[in-house]
Amino acid sequence: MRFEKLTTKFQQALGDAQSPALAHDNAYIEPSHLLLAMLDDSEGGVGSLLARA
């Protein structure tokens, strides 16, 4: 995966997902880490989309 081809928001979400992954001694960023990072982002809109669904 070429990191520079990703959108800025997704790059930020991956960076934010790295923290909980490392905190739990995970060698990889799992989808659950990424989902948590996207839900924690107040400007991302993912939480409001899920709430409406």
Steps between C-alpha positions, in 0.01 A plus 500: 500500500637839406440725798539823300210405269253488790290800595620722781212394725574131445870556568401671825266213590778247442733701720235521771433125469865424564484623861245245632667225297835569662342545842361146481826354362346423161747462215245618243232765474179301494168621353368547854784745576418696187127502578569625852721779365235602246227499768713710737553767233235763573548665160491177301127443491523120531325500837210709372464277191479190718255668737271585210521145362 
